[in-house]
Amino acid sequence: MGVIIGLTGSIATGKSTVSKMFNEFHIPVVDADVISREVVEIGEPAYEKIVQHFGVKVLNTDRTLDRKRLGSIVFKDKELRNQLNEIIHPEVRKQMLKQRDYYLDQGEKAVVLDIPLLFESRLTHFADRTLVVYVDEDTQLERLMKRDGSTREEAQERIRSQISIEEKAGRADKVIDNSQTIEDTFTQLKQILTEWNLINEPN
């Protein structure tokens, strides 16, 4: 039976960078963000429910979902945001487990579930082991401001909307410190996968 790795981090800690590194070890990644976009494509059950619930005002002229418009509607209304999540999240989880099981049936030694809100969504039971991509909070803040061109206050608000990276690191089975070079981060991942007996020789 393959090992399920729950990969997470917090905004601007570099989780996506680490996620891509698993390709080097031929370990498949199931990406919750990718799936969340797929489940709201035209004709999908979640798409139909969103249109039914929020109306055609959340659609582009080509009938695709206007994610930005929908986001602006639910961003400041917790009740509407919860309603949207109740539509999307079950579909995302269903597809994630379907992909996970496909890879396990293929005999993969490990499968990564890349879930940005792994702890917030209480999905750690989906994984055998959890891996957190970490940078200290000052570095996180600076990277987010630089990446999005946001003010310090805007960046702090987004960071505070998630469980702190310090707490996530404390809950994880393993932590990758992503504050140095790409090479350093890769070396840490390689070492962890070796410790977990998922690779035999360092690549």
N, CA and C of each residue as an Amber inpcrd file, in Angstrom:
protein
   609
   0.8420000  -1.2010000   0.0000000   0.0000000   0.0000000   0.0000000
   0.8770000   1.2500000   0.0000000   0.5550000   2.1960000  -0.8510000
   1.3470000   3.4180000  -0.9490000   1.1300000   4.3420000   0.2360000
   2.1120000   5.2040000   0.4430000   2.0480000   6.1940000   1.5220000
   1.4110000   7.4730000   0.9840000   0.4410000   8.0110000   1.7160000
  -0.2120000   9.2570000   1.3280000   0.4250000  10.4070000   2.1060000
   1.0100000  11.3630000   1.3700000   1.6610000  12.5170000   1.9910000
   0.7580000  13.7370000   1.8300000   0.3800000  14.3350000   2.9420000
  -0.3870000  15.5770000   2.8980000   0.5800000  16.7550000   2.8970000
   0.6480000  17.4590000   1.7710000   1.5700000  18.5960000   1.6280000
   0.8140000  19.9020000   1.8150000   1.3280000  20.7580000   2.6820000
   0.6780000  22.0500000   2.8880000   1.7140000  23.0860000   3.3150000
   1.2360000  24.2930000   3.5170000   2.0860000  25.3980000   3.9490000
   1.1400000  26.5300000   4.3030000   1.5750000  27.7430000   4.1040000
   0.6860000  28.8940000   4.2140000   0.9870000  29.7970000   3.0320000
   0.1920000  30.8080000   2.8540000   0.3540000  31.6940000   1.7200000
   1.7820000  32.2560000   1.6740000   2.4020000  32.1740000   0.4930000
   3.7450000  32.7280000   0.2370000   4.8790000  32.0080000   0.9740000
   4.6550000  30.7490000   1.3840000   5.7580000  29.9940000   1.9870000
   6.4950000  29.1480000   0.9540000   5.9040000  28.9860000  -0.2410000
   6.5940000  28.2550000  -1.3060000   6.1660000  26.8090000  -1.4650000
   4.9470000  26.4970000  -1.0580000   4.4410000  25.1190000  -1.1740000
   4.4450000  24.6340000  -2.6190000   4.0520000  25.5040000  -3.5500000
   3.9880000  25.1060000  -4.9630000   5.3650000  24.7160000  -5.4950000
   6.3940000  25.3980000  -5.0160000   7.7700000  25.0720000  -5.4230000
   8.1220000  23.6580000  -5.0000000   7.7910000  23.3080000  -3.7690000
   8.0790000  21.9650000  -3.2530000   7.2190000  20.9300000  -3.9680000
   5.9690000  21.2730000  -4.2340000   5.0510000  20.3630000  -4.9190000
   5.6380000  19.8970000  -6.2560000   6.2150000  20.8380000  -6.9910000
   6.8010000  20.5020000  -8.3040000   8.0220000  19.5960000  -8.1610000
   8.7160000  19.6720000  -7.0380000   9.9340000  18.8800000  -6.8420000
   9.6560000  17.3750000  -6.7800000   8.4200000  16.9990000  -6.4390000
   8.1030000  15.5720000  -6.3470000   8.2280000  14.8790000  -7.7040000
   8.1120000  15.6630000  -8.7930000   8.2930000  15.0940000 -10.1280000
   9.6670000  14.4620000 -10.2810000  10.6580000  15.0680000  -9.6260000
  12.0330000  14.5630000  -9.7140000  12.1510000  13.1490000  -9.1400000
  11.2290000  12.8130000  -8.2570000  11.2680000  11.5060000  -7.6110000
  10.1690000  10.5820000  -8.1540000   9.5190000  11.0440000  -9.2230000
   8.4520000  10.2600000  -9.8700000   7.3340000   9.9090000  -8.8970000
   7.0280000  10.8710000  -8.0180000   5.9160000  10.6880000  -7.0700000
   4.7660000  11.5860000  -7.5360000   3.6060000  11.0050000  -7.8500000
   2.4900000  11.8060000  -8.3700000   1.8970000  12.7400000  -7.3170000
   1.4160000  13.8790000  -7.7920000   0.8170000  14.9010000  -6.9290000
  -0.6240000  15.1360000  -7.3400000  -1.5190000  15.0690000  -6.3770000
  -2.9230000  15.4300000  -6.5850000  -3.0910000  16.8430000  -6.0250000
  -3.3760000  17.7950000  -6.9040000  -3.3750000  19.2190000  -6.5430000
  -4.7990000  19.7270000  -6.3240000  -5.1160000  20.0740000  -5.0810000
  -6.4770000  20.5270000  -4.7420000  -6.8490000  21.8080000  -5.4930000
  -5.8760000  22.6980000  -5.7140000  -6.1680000  23.9470000  -6.4310000
  -6.5720000  23.6870000  -7.8750000  -5.8580000  22.7750000  -8.5260000
  -6.1920000  22.4180000  -9.9120000  -7.5880000  21.8180000  -9.9700000
  -7.8670000  20.9030000  -9.0540000  -9.1780000  20.2440000  -9.0270000
 -10.2920000  21.2500000  -8.7540000 -10.0220000  22.2350000  -7.8780000
 -11.0570000  23.2260000  -7.5430000 -11.4490000  24.0500000  -8.7650000
 -10.5340000  24.2000000  -9.7250000 -10.8690000  24.8990000 -10.9710000
 -11.6280000  23.9790000 -11.9290000 -11.2520000  22.7070000 -11.9140000
 -11.8880000  21.7420000 -12.8230000 -13.3440000  21.4800000 -12.4530000
 -13.6500000  21.4350000 -11.1550000 -15.0090000  21.0770000 -10.7370000
 -16.0320000  22.1840000 -10.9870000 -15.5570000  23.3910000 -11.3480000
 -16.5060000  24.4780000 -11.6410000 -16.5430000  24.7910000 -13.1390000
 -16.0440000  23.8610000 -13.9650000 -16.1430000  24.0370000 -15.4120000
 -17.5790000  23.7630000 -15.8550000 -17.9340000  24.3170000 -17.0120000
 -19.2990000  24.1890000 -17.5400000 -19.7150000  22.7210000 -17.5800000
 -20.9150000  22.4580000 -17.0840000 -21.4710000  21.1090000 -17.1230000
 -21.1980000  20.2760000 -15.8880000 -20.2350000  20.7020000 -15.0700000
 -19.9340000  19.9560000 -13.8440000 -21.0160000  20.2390000 -12.7930000
 -21.2820000  19.2590000 -11.8930000 -22.3340000  19.4460000 -10.8760000
 -22.1550000  20.7200000 -10.0470000 -20.9240000  21.0210000  -9.6440000
 -20.6810000  22.2210000  -8.8200000 -20.9980000  23.4940000  -9.6060000
 -20.6730000  23.4960000 -10.8870000 -20.9760000  24.6510000 -11.7440000
 -22.4840000  24.9100000 -11.7630000 -23.2450000  23.8580000 -11.9860000
 -24.7060000  23.9870000 -12.0560000 -25.2770000  24.5240000 -10.7380000
 -24.7510000  24.0090000  -9.6290000 -25.2450000  24.4470000  -8.3140000
 -24.8920000  25.9080000  -8.0360000 -23.6980000  26.3250000  -8.4600000
 -23.2760000  27.7210000  -8.2510000 -24.1690000  28.6730000  -9.0300000
 -24.4470000  28.3370000 -10.2900000 -25.3130000  29.1970000 -11.1140000
 -26.7130000  29.2590000 -10.5200000 -27.1950000  28.1110000 -10.0630000
 -28.5220000  28.0420000  -9.4540000 -28.5870000  28.9010000  -8.1890000
 -27.5050000  28.8900000  -7.4240000 -27.4840000  29.5710000  -6.1240000
 -27.1780000  31.0680000  -6.2460000 -26.2030000  31.4070000  -7.0970000
 -25.7360000  32.7970000  -7.1730000 -26.2490000  33.5530000  -8.4020000
 -26.8200000  32.8340000  -9.3510000 -27.3790000  33.4930000 -10.5320000
 -26.3650000  33.6770000 -11.6580000 -26.8800000  34.0880000 -12.8300000
 -26.0320000  34.2220000 -14.0240000 -25.0630000  35.3970000 -13.9180000
 -25.2280000  36.2370000 -12.9070000 -24.3160000  37.3810000 -12.7450000
 -22.8830000  36.9430000 -12.4490000 -22.7010000  35.6690000 -12.0660000
 -21.3440000  35.1930000 -11.7840000 -20.7260000  34.5000000 -13.0000000
 -21.3530000  34.6550000 -14.1720000 -20.8320000  34.0380000 -15.3880000
 -20.2390000  35.0770000 -16.3280000 -19.2350000  34.6390000 -17.1030000
 -18.7130000  35.4520000 -18.1940000 -19.6600000  35.3470000 -19.3840000
 -19.4050000  36.1140000 -20.4190000 -20.2910000  36.0860000 -21.5990000
 -20.2790000  34.7240000 -22.2900000 -19.1920000  33.9710000 -22.1290000
 -19.1320000  32.6320000 -22.7390000 -19.6730000  31.5420000 -21.8140000
 -20.3410000  31.9660000 -20.7550000 -20.9970000  31.0840000 -19.7770000
 -20.0230000  30.4050000 -18.8190000 -18.7230000  30.6620000 -18.9550000
 -17.7890000  30.1290000 -17.9600000 -17.9370000  30.9220000 -16.6640000
 -17.4770000  30.3390000 -15.5740000 -17.6030000  30.9870000 -14.2710000
 -16.6250000  32.1600000 -14.1580000 -17.1500000  33.3030000 -13.7540000
 -16.3060000  34.4690000 -13.5010000 -15.8290000  34.3770000 -12.0540000
 -14.6770000  33.7290000 -11.8700000 -14.1770000  33.4370000 -10.5240000
 -13.8910000  34.7140000  -9.7350000 -13.4290000  35.7450000 -10.4360000
 -13.1210000  37.0000000  -9.7580000 -14.3990000  37.6500000  -9.2370000
 -15.4230000  37.6690000 -10.0630000 -16.7110000  38.2510000  -9.6710000
 -17.3160000  37.4680000  -8.5040000 -17.2870000  36.1550000  -8.6100000
 -17.8270000  35.3160000  -7.5430000 -17.0480000  35.5380000  -6.2490000
 -15.7170000  35.6250000  -6.3830000 -14.8690000  35.8570000  -5.2180000
 -15.1870000  37.1640000  -4.5150000 -15.4520000  38.2120000  -5.3040000
 -15.7610000  39.5200000  -4.7100000 -17.1020000  39.5000000  -3.9810000
 -18.0110000  38.6460000  -4.4470000 -19.3310000  38.5400000  -3.8060000
 -19.2240000  37.8510000  -2.4470000 -18.4400000  36.7720000  -2.3880000
 -18.3890000  35.9750000  -1.1500000 -17.3030000  36.4340000  -0.1790000
 -16.3520000  37.2590000  -0.6600000 -15.1970000  37.6030000   0.1700000
 -15.5980000  38.2630000   1.4830000 -16.5590000  39.1690000   1.4270000
 -16.9230000  39.9230000   2.6300000 -18.1920000  39.4090000   3.3030000
 -18.6830000  38.2730000   2.8350000 -19.9090000  37.7110000   3.4110000
 -19.6390000  36.2580000   3.8040000 -19.4280000  36.0490000   5.0840000
 -19.0470000  34.7240000   5.5620000 -20.1050000  33.6680000   5.2440000
 -21.3680000  34.0470000   5.3530000 -22.4450000  33.0890000   5.0940000
 -22.4450000  32.6410000   3.6370000 -22.2870000  33.6130000   2.7220000
 -22.2320000  33.2640000   1.2970000 -20.9800000  32.4330000   0.9860000
 -19.8770000  32.7710000   1.6490000 -18.6380000  32.0250000   1.4400000
 -18.8000000  30.5790000   1.8950000 -19.4570000  30.3970000   3.0180000
 -19.7140000  29.0410000   3.5130000 -20.6120000  28.2680000   2.5540000
 -21.6140000  28.9630000   2.0030000 -22.5170000  28.3140000   1.0430000
 -21.7570000  27.8700000  -0.2080000 -20.8430000  28.7280000  -0.6650000
 -20.0320000  28.3700000  -1.8310000 -19.1310000  27.1800000  -1.5190000
 -18.5150000  27.2120000  -0.3480000 -17.6370000  26.1070000   0.0530000
 -18.3930000  24.7900000   0.1610000 -19.6450000  24.8620000   0.6200000
 -20.4580000  23.6520000   0.7500000 -20.7890000  23.0450000  -0.6070000
 -20.7530000  23.8720000  -1.6440000 -20.9680000  23.3810000  -3.0080000
 -19.6760000  22.7880000  -3.5760000 -18.5690000  23.5280000  -3.4110000
 -17.3230000  23.1560000  -4.0830000 -16.5270000  22.0730000  -3.3460000
 -16.3890000  22.2160000  -2.0300000 -15.4900000  21.3290000  -1.2860000
 -15.8160000  19.8370000  -1.4000000 -17.0930000  19.4250000  -1.3200000
 -17.3690000  17.9840000  -1.4710000 -16.9460000  17.4460000  -2.8290000
 -17.1090000  18.2580000  -3.8770000 -16.7040000  17.8210000  -5.2180000
 -15.1890000  17.7190000  -5.3290000 -14.4900000  18.6770000  -4.7280000
 -13.0220000  18.6500000  -4.7500000 -12.5220000  17.4020000  -4.0230000
 -13.0760000  17.1320000  -2.8590000 -12.6350000  15.9720000  -2.0760000
 -12.9130000  14.6690000  -2.8160000 -14.0740000  14.5970000  -3.4430000
 -14.4430000  13.3930000  -4.2010000 -13.4230000  13.1230000  -5.3080000
 -13.0600000  14.1840000  -6.0560000 -12.1040000  14.0350000  -7.1550000
 -10.6930000  13.7430000  -6.6390000 -10.3300000  14.3640000  -5.5200000
  -9.0100000  14.1050000  -4.9350000  -8.8600000  12.6300000  -4.5640000
  -9.8750000  12.0930000  -3.9140000  -9.8160000  10.6980000  -3.4910000
  -9.8470000   9.7560000  -4.6870000 -10.5710000  10.1550000  -5.7190000
 -10.6310000   9.3540000  -6.9480000  -9.2450000   9.2790000  -7.5910000
  -8.5680000  10.4430000  -7.6690000  -7.2170000  10.4650000  -8.2460000
  -6.2230000   9.7170000  -7.3570000  -6.3460000   9.9320000  -6.0520000
  -5.4670000   9.2230000  -5.1110000  -5.5800000   7.7120000  -5.2940000
  -6.8280000   7.2240000  -5.3380000  -7.0520000   5.7880000  -5.4600000
  -6.5660000   5.2440000  -6.7970000  -6.6630000   6.0750000  -7.8440000
  -6.1580000   5.6630000  -9.1530000  -4.6580000   5.3870000  -9.0660000
  -3.9180000   6.3230000  -8.4640000  -2.4620000   6.1540000  -8.3570000
  -2.1040000   4.9620000  -7.4790000  -2.8500000   4.7710000  -6.3920000
  -2.5840000   3.6220000  -5.5190000  -2.8410000   2.3130000  -6.2600000
  -3.9090000   2.2890000  -7.0620000  -4.2200000   1.0910000  -7.8490000
  -3.1390000   0.7920000  -8.8840000  -2.4350000   1.8540000  -9.3070000
  -1.3280000   1.6780000 -10.2580000  -0.0590000   1.1720000  -9.5700000
  -0.1260000   1.0610000  -8.2460000   1.0050000   0.5350000  -7.4970000
   2.0490000   1.5670000  -7.1040000   1.6580000   2.8570000  -7.1050000
   2.6070000   3.9090000  -6.7270000   3.0360000   3.7420000  -5.2650000
   4.3130000   3.9920000  -4.9930000   4.8410000   3.8490000  -3.6290000
   4.3740000   4.9910000  -2.7280000   4.0450000   6.1310000  -3.3500000
   3.5730000   7.2920000  -2.5860000   2.7260000   8.1800000  -3.4870000
   1.8050000   8.8950000  -2.8680000   0.9860000   9.8940000  -3.5610000
   0.9380000  11.1290000  -2.6740000   1.1380000  12.2910000  -3.2860000
   1.0790000  13.5460000  -2.5480000  -0.2900000  14.1910000  -2.7440000
  -0.9180000  14.5700000  -1.6400000  -2.1330000  15.3870000  -1.7020000
  -1.7260000  16.8110000  -1.3600000  -1.6870000  17.6730000  -2.3790000
  -1.2860000  19.0690000  -2.2210000  -2.5330000  19.8670000  -1.8500000
  -2.6740000  20.1760000  -0.5600000  -3.8870000  20.8250000  -0.0440000
  -3.4930000  22.0820000   0.7290000  -3.7230000  23.2790000   0.1460000
  -3.3270000  24.5210000   0.8200000  -3.8990000  24.6550000   2.2280000
  -5.1570000  24.2650000   2.4060000  -5.8120000  24.4260000   3.7090000
  -6.0150000  23.0660000   4.3930000  -4.9600000  22.2700000   4.3920000
  -5.0360000  20.9160000   4.9480000  -5.4990000  20.9210000   6.3980000
  -4.9200000  21.8020000   7.2150000  -5.2840000  21.8670000   8.6330000
  -6.5910000  22.6210000   8.8330000  -6.7520000  23.7330000   8.1110000
  -7.9720000  24.5350000   8.2570000  -9.2210000  23.7370000   7.8860000
  -9.0840000  22.8780000   6.8650000 -10.2310000  22.0870000   6.3990000
 -10.3660000  20.7580000   7.1300000  -9.4750000  20.5390000   8.0910000
  -9.4830000  19.3000000   8.8940000  -9.4390000  18.0510000   8.0040000
  -8.4710000  18.0330000   7.0930000  -8.3570000  16.9180000   6.1480000
  -7.1110000  16.0680000   6.4010000  -6.5030000  16.2140000   7.5700000
  -5.2770000  15.4560000   7.8390000  -5.5350000  13.9420000   7.8550000
  -6.7930000  13.5420000   8.0760000  -7.1010000  12.1060000   8.0750000
  -7.0020000  11.5070000   6.6740000  -6.9100000  12.3650000   5.6410000
  -6.7200000  11.8780000   4.2730000  -5.2890000  11.3870000   4.0550000
  -4.3690000  11.7810000   4.9330000  -2.9450000  11.5050000   4.7110000
  -2.3640000  10.6320000   5.8140000  -1.3320000   9.8600000   5.4460000
  -0.6030000   9.0680000   6.4360000   0.4320000   9.9310000   7.1570000
   1.0030000  10.8920000   6.4030000   2.0280000  11.7680000   6.9600000
   1.8240000  13.1820000   6.4280000   2.1470000  14.1580000   7.2600000
   1.9810000  15.5500000   6.8370000   3.3320000  16.2420000   6.7180000
   3.4390000  17.0640000   5.6750000   4.6790000  17.7760000   5.3780000
   4.3480000  19.2560000   5.1830000   4.9520000  20.1020000   5.9990000
   4.6760000  21.5420000   5.9380000   5.8750000  22.2850000   5.3560000
   5.5880000  23.1760000   4.3920000   6.6230000  24.0510000   3.8350000
   6.5940000  25.3500000   4.6380000   7.7330000  25.6660000   5.2450000
   7.7910000  26.7130000   6.2590000   8.7580000  27.8320000   5.8860000
   8.3550000  29.0550000   6.1680000   9.2910000  30.1810000   6.3170000
   8.8190000  30.9530000   7.5480000   9.7100000  31.7170000   8.1800000
   9.2670000  32.4680000   9.3500000   8.2780000  33.5560000   8.9160000
   7.5190000  34.0720000   9.8650000   6.4040000  34.9620000   9.5350000
   6.8550000  36.2810000   8.9030000   8.0260000  36.7720000   9.2810000
   8.5370000  38.0000000   8.6650000   8.8490000  37.7760000   7.1880000
   9.4870000  36.6450000   6.8830000   9.8060000  36.2990000   5.4930000
   8.5250000  36.1030000   4.6850000   7.5470000  35.4350000   5.3050000
   6.2510000  35.2080000   4.6640000   5.5960000  36.5350000   4.2860000
   5.6070000  37.4660000   5.2130000   4.9980000  38.7770000   4.9890000
   5.6980000  39.5170000   3.8470000   7.0280000  39.5360000   3.8860000
   7.7960000  40.2400000   2.8510000   7.5570000  39.6150000   1.4740000
   7.5460000  38.2960000   1.4070000   7.3390000  37.6060000   0.1140000
   5.9500000  37.8720000  -0.4390000   4.9480000  37.8900000   0.4450000
   3.5800000  38.1240000  -0.0050000   3.4100000  39.5470000  -0.5310000
   3.9810000  40.5090000   0.1740000   3.9040000  41.9000000  -0.2780000
   4.5800000  42.0660000  -1.6360000   5.7310000  41.4340000  -1.7970000
   6.4810000  41.5300000  -3.0470000   5.7450000  40.8260000  -4.1830000
   5.1980000  39.6430000  -3.8850000   4.5220000  38.8460000  -4.9120000
   3.2630000  39.5080000  -5.4420000   2.4340000  40.0210000  -4.5230000
   1.1180000  40.5480000  -4.9050000   1.0730000  42.0650000  -5.0010000
   2.1810000  42.7160000  -4.6120000   2.1690000  44.1810000  -4.6190000
   1.1970000  44.7410000  -3.6010000   0.9720000  43.9960000  -2.5210000
   0.0000000  44.4150000  -1.5130000   0.6740000  45.2400000  -0.4170000
  -0.1390000  45.9770000   0.3100000   0.3860000  46.7380000   1.4450000
   0.6550000  45.7700000   2.5990000   1.3850000  46.2320000   3.5900000
   1.6690000  45.4060000   4.7610000   0.3680000  44.9790000   5.4440000
  -0.5830000  45.9200000   5.5570000  -1.8520000  45.6250000   6.2320000
  -2.6430000  44.5700000   5.4540000  -2.6810000  44.6940000   4.1210000
  -3.4060000  43.7190000   3.2890000  -2.7750000  42.3360000   3.4210000
  -1.4520000  42.3070000   3.3770000  -0.7480000  41.0250000   3.4820000
  -0.9780000  40.3870000   4.8470000  -0.9280000  41.2000000   5.8980000
  -1.1560000  40.6720000   7.2550000  -2.5600000  40.1030000   7.4040000
  -3.5240000  40.7730000   6.7820000  -4.9150000  40.3010000   6.8600000
  -5.0570000  38.9350000   6.1970000  -4.4120000  38.7560000   5.0530000
  -4.4930000  37.4730000   4.3510000  -3.7960000  36.3720000   5.1480000
  -2.6580000  36.7020000   5.7270000  -1.9280000  35.7140000   6.5320000
  -2.7380000  35.3070000   7.7560000  -3.3860000  36.2990000   8.3970000
  -4.1720000  36.0100000   9.6100000  -5.4270000  35.1890000   9.3190000
  -5.8460000  35.1370000   8.0580000  -7.0560000  34.3710000   7.7120000
  -6.7900000  32.8620000   7.7460000  -5.5110000  32.4800000   7.8440000
  -5.1410000  31.0700000   7.9120000  -4.5490000  30.7690000   9.2970000
  -4.4760000  29.4740000   9.6160000  -3.7440000  29.0620000  10.8120000
  -2.2910000  29.4840000  10.6220000  -1.6540000  29.9670000  11.6740000
  -0.2850000  30.4760000  11.5340000   0.6660000  29.3670000  11.0810000
   1.6820000  29.7700000  10.3300000   2.6560000  28.8030000   9.8330000
   3.4120000  28.1530000  10.9850000   3.5810000  28.8750000  12.0850000
   4.2500000  28.2960000  13.2640000   3.4360000  27.1320000  13.8230000
   2.1260000  27.3320000  13.9100000   1.2580000  26.2660000  14.4340000
   1.2360000  25.0690000  13.4940000   1.1790000  25.3450000  12.1810000
   1.1770000  24.2440000  11.2120000   2.4670000  23.4290000  11.3130000
   3.5890000  24.1310000  11.4440000   4.8710000  23.4400000  11.5680000
   4.8820000  22.5490000  12.8110000   4.2650000  23.0320000  13.8790000
   4.1970000  22.2660000  15.1120000   3.3450000  21.0120000  14.9960000
   2.3810000  21.0410000  14.0930000   1.4840000  19.8890000  13.9210000
   2.0230000  18.8580000  12.9290000   2.9760000  19.2650000  12.0870000
   3.4100000  18.4260000  10.9700000   4.3110000  17.2790000  11.4100000
   4.3170000  16.2190000  10.5980000   5.2630000  15.1250000  10.8220000
   6.6760000  15.5620000  10.4350000   6.7720000  16.3200000   9.3420000
   8.0610000  16.8510000   8.8980000   7.8620000  18.2700000   8.3860000
   8.9270000  19.0700000   8.5070000   8.8920000  20.4720000   8.0710000
  10.0590000  20.7310000   7.1290000   9.7840000  21.4140000   6.0090000
  10.8420000  21.8700000   5.1120000  10.9870000  23.3750000   5.2820000
  12.1750000  23.8160000   5.6510000  12.4600000  25.2480000   5.7850000
  12.8130000  25.7870000   4.4020000  11.9210000  26.5950000   3.8450000
  12.0690000  27.0990000   2.4790000  12.6040000  28.5330000   2.4530000
  13.4070000  28.8960000   3.4430000  13.8760000  30.2800000   3.5330000
  15.2240000  30.5060000   2.8610000  15.8680000  29.4060000   2.4410000
  17.1920000  29.5440000   1.8210000  17.0760000  29.3440000   0.2990000
  18.0120000  28.6080000  -0.2910000  18.0170000  28.4230000  -1.7460000
  17.1020000  27.2710000  -2.1630000  16.7760000  27.2470000  -3.4620000
  16.0020000  26.1440000  -4.0340000  16.7410000  24.8170000  -3.8010000
  18.0470000  24.8560000  -3.9680000  18.8610000  23.6450000  -3.7920000
  18.7690000  23.1300000  -2.3570000  18.7770000  24.0430000  -1.4180000
  18.6750000  23.6690000  -0.0080000  17.3190000  23.0210000   0.2810000
  16.2700000  23.6070000  -0.2870000  14.9170000  23.0550000  -0.1080000
  14.8320000  21.6560000  -0.7100000  15.3980000  21.4840000  -1.9040000
  15.3790000  20.1880000  -2.5780000  16.1080000  19.1340000  -1.7510000
  17.2370000  19.5260000  -1.1780000  18.0270000  18.6090000  -0.3430000
  17.2190000  18.1430000   0.8630000  16.4870000  19.0640000   1.4790000
  15.6560000  18.6980000   2.6320000  14.5680000  17.7020000   2.2310000
  13.9170000  17.9490000   1.0820000  12.8670000  17.0420000   0.6220000
  13.4450000  15.6570000   0.3610000  14.5950000  15.6230000  -0.3040000
  15.2570000  14.3560000  -0.6130000  15.5670000  13.5770000   0.6610000
  16.0350000  14.2900000   1.6810000  16.3800000  13.6480000   2.9500000
  15.1370000  13.0650000   3.6240000  14.0370000  13.8190000   3.5980000
  12.7910000  13.3420000   4.2070000  12.2710000  12.1030000   3.4910000
  12.2760000  12.1270000   2.1620000  11.7950000  10.9760000   1.3910000
  12.6760000   9.7580000   1.6030000  13.9560000   9.9910000   1.8290000
  14.8740000   8.8860000   2.1380000  14.5570000   8.3070000   3.5190000
  14.3360000   9.1890000   4.5010000  13.9800000   8.7440000   5.8600000
  12.6890000   7.9430000   5.8540000  11.7660000   8.3470000   4.9920000
  10.4680000   7.6500000   4.9030000  10.5200000   6.4200000   4.0120000
  11.7290000   6.0660000   3.5480000  11.9300000   4.8930000   2.6890000
  11.1290000   4.9440000   1.3990000  10.9940000   6.1420000   0.8660000
  10.2530000   6.3040000  -0.3900000  11.1870000   6.4650000  -1.5840000
  12.4490000   6.7470000  -1.2990000  13.4810000   6.6960000  -2.3430000
  14.6780000   5.9610000  -1.7460000  15.3820000   5.2240000  -2.5960000
  16.5150000   4.4560000  -2.1200000  17.8200000   5.2450000  -2.1770000
  18.0510000   5.8380000  -3.3360000  19.2820000   6.5970000  -3.5210000
  18.9100000   8.0540000  -3.7720000  19.6400000   8.9960000  -3.1750000
  19.3880000  10.4120000  -3.4790000  19.5280000  10.6700000  -4.9690000
  18.5420000  11.4280000  -5.5070000  18.5630000  11.7260000  -6.9450000
  19.5450000  12.8500000  -7.2480000
